[in-house]
């Protein structure tokens, strides 16, 4: 049986988590199905060679510089030998077989370009994974979310997705998290430079990639049955989270502008979105 899937994991000072992730894959998934590639993004606190000592079949690639999530994954993809690619965060782990149904969905549906699965926190709570692209209308509805309570759940969740969707059914969506991001390697040839867009060092790149797949005529699909635990922000220093939130805001605006070329819409959205974010931050701090 030839391997069908290359699982690519970026390691950056998360050796223990990366080991946990790899061990869970080998425990729950058929090793004949996949090859496992780990890209170390110039870790400074630990020796990534320990990975291959514990898991000899892992292909370890060492970056001399931290090239971010997109840059690291592009290096891994360049060394992948299979037709399908799964980008998997180092702070994820499997508690069940979570590859076959996702891979089958991609194989049987040529119009689907990206597949995501249900991501949950360690306490089992669903993470907002199936997402829709932001729009002025949806921002207004989100601010006045009490109006949405008048709608049946399926209608409300299907239109809005994001935090209005509980992850409890399969659905097409606009984008899914890069923590579990499955696609065909050949579809990268529809992208600029034949690789994932690396303009964002971290955060927002998955959103951007799904839009670029969509521009190429390929949709994104979310599966509710396969579950993967995602710890979230495990490689991020807590002191830097505030700075990263600002970066994420900037990336949201860049992506909106790429999707919506109207200057008027861009200005209206920027005022609306930034005001909403700042008000939420103010209320959060006030309540504390």
N, C-alpha and C positions, 0 to 999 in steps of 0.2 A: 504493500500500500504506500503510494507516494504521498509525501506530506503536502497538504493543501493550504496550510495557514502559517504565516509568520507572526508570532506575538512579539511586539516590540515594547520594552519597558525602559523608561528613562530613570536612571539612578543618580540622585544628587544628595549625598550625605544622608541617605535613608536606607542604609545597608540592611538593618534588621527588618524593616518593612518590606524591602525588596525580596529578601529571603523568604519571608512569610508568604508573599504573593506567589513566588515561584513554587514553593512547596505545595500551596493549595491547588495550583494548576496541575502539577504532577499527580496529586492525590485524587482529583476529581475528573480529570480529562484524559483521554486516550493519547499517549505520547506519540503514537504513530501518525496522528492527525497534524501535528504542528512542529515547527522549530521555534526555539525561544532565543531572542536576541535582546541583550541588555546593553544599552548605551550609557556609559558613565560620563556625566557632564562635568568633568574636572572636580570630583569630590575632594574636599580638603581635610575631612575629619576621619576618613577611614580608607582602607585599601580594598578596592572593588575586586581584586584578584581572589578574595575569599569566596566570591560567588562561584567561580569555576572549580574551586577546591571542593565545595559542597555539592555543586551541580555541574558535573563535568561536561554534560551535553549542551550547556548554555554557550552561545556565541557571544563573547564579551568584546565590545568596542570601546576604546578609551578616547575621549575628547580631551585635547590639551586645554581647551577653554570651555566655559559654560555657554553653550550656544542656545540655551532656552529649550522650551518644550518642542517647538516646531523644528528648530535646527537639529536638535538631537534625534528626533523622529525621522527627519529626512536622511540622516546618516544611516540609521537603522534600515530604512526602506531600501536604500541603495545596496545594502548587503543581503536583502531578503531574496530567497530563492523560490518562493511559492507564489501562486496567483492571487492569494488573498492576504490582506494585512489587517491585523488587529493592534491598534494602539491601546495600551493598557497602563493605567497609572500604577506607580509603585506602591501607593497607599490603598490598593484594592486587594481583596482576596476572595477566593471562591469557597462557598460552602456546599456547592452542588455542581453538576455538569452544566456549564453555561456557554458552550461553544457551538454545539451541533445545530441546534434550532436556529441560531442567529446566522450561521454559515449557510444552512439550507435555505433560509429566506433570501439571502443574497444570490445564491446560485439559481434559484427558481424564478427570480424576478429581475429580468435584465434592466427594467426601468428604475429599480432601486439602486442608489449609489452608496448610501451609508445606512448601516444598521446599528442601533443602540439597544440596550437592555435596561431592565429595572435596576437602578442603583439605590441601595439602602444604606443608612447609617448603621453603626454597630448595634444600636438598640432595635433595629428592624424597621425604623421609620423611613418612609419613601423620600428620596431626594427629588427635587424638581428637575427632571431630566428631559422629557419630551417638551420641546419649547416651540414658540412661534416667534417670528420676526416682529420687532417692535414697530408700532405705527402710532400716529397721533390719536386715532380713534381708540385704539386699545389702551393707550396711556390714560385717556380721559375716563374710560370705563374702569380701569384699575383704580384710579383715584376715587371714583364714585362706585366702588364695588358693591355697595348695598343694593344697587339696582340689579346687579347680576343675580342676587339671591332670589329674585322673582322668577328666574328661568330654571327649567329642569336641569339637573346636574349634567346630563350628557350634552345638552345644547350649550350650556355655559362652559363646560370643560373643553368641548371640541373647538369652540371659537377662540377661547382665550389661551388654553393650555397653561403653560408656566405654572404658577402656584395654584391655579384653579383646577388643575388636573391631578387626580390621586394616583395615577400610574396603574390603574386597575384594568385597562384593556389595551389591545394592540391598536396602533393608529399611525397614519402618516403624520409627520410634523415638519416643521421648518428646520430644526436643528436639535442635535443631541450632544451630550457632554463628551469631551475628548478623553475622559477617564476610561471609556470603553467605546472605541470608535472603529468599526469594522467596514472595510471597503475593498474593492478590487484594485490590484496594483496597476492594471492596464488603464484604468480610468484616470490615472494621474496624467496620462498623455493628453487629456483634454484641458489640463491646467497650464497656467503660465510657467515656463521653465520646467515643465514635466515633474513638478514636485509640489508639496504642500506650501502654501503661502507662509513665509517666515517673517513677515514684517512685524508681527507681534512677538516679543520675547516670551511672554507668558500671559495667559488669560484673554479670552475672546477669540482665540484662533479657531476653535471648534465651530463657533458661530459663523465666522468668516468662511471656513472651508465648506460648510454645508451650503452656504449661499453660492459659492463657486461651483459646487456639484450641481446645484439647481440650475445655474446658468448654462451648464453643459447638458441639461435635459434629464438629470438624474435626481430622484427624490430621496428623502430621508425617512426612515421607518423605525418606529419604536415597538419593541416586544415587551410585553408585561410578564411573561412566564419566567424567563431566565433571570435569576437574581445574582447580583454581585455586590459585596459589601465595599463601600467606598468611605474611607475614614475622613478624607477631605482636608486639604491644606496642611498635610503632614510634613511637607518639605519647606513650608513657609515659616520663617521666624515671626513670632507674634508681634514683635516690635515693628515689623514691616507691613502688617495687614492694612493699616490705615493708608499707607502709601499705595498699596496694591488696589485698594478700593477706588482711589483716585484714578489709577491707571485703567481699571475696568470701566469706569465712567467714560474716560476719554475714548476707549476702544468701542464702547457702545455707540458713541456719537460718530466715530469714523465709519462703522459698519452701516449705521442708518444712512449716512451720506452716500455710501457706495450703492445702497439699494435704492435710495430716493434721490434723484438728481435735481429735483426742484429746490431752488435756493430758499424759497418761501417756506416750504415744508421743513427744510433743514433748520431754519431759524426758529420756527414755531416749536419743533420737537426739542431743540436744545434748551429753550427756555422752560418748556413743560417738564422735560425729563430731569434736568438739573435741579429745578425747584422742588420736584417731588422727592428726589434723593436727599436734598438738604433738609427738607421738612421732616422726613423720616428720621434722619440722623439727629436733628434737634429734639424731636419727641422722645427718641430712644434715650438720649442723654438726660433729658428732663425727668423722665420716669425713673431713671437710675438714682 
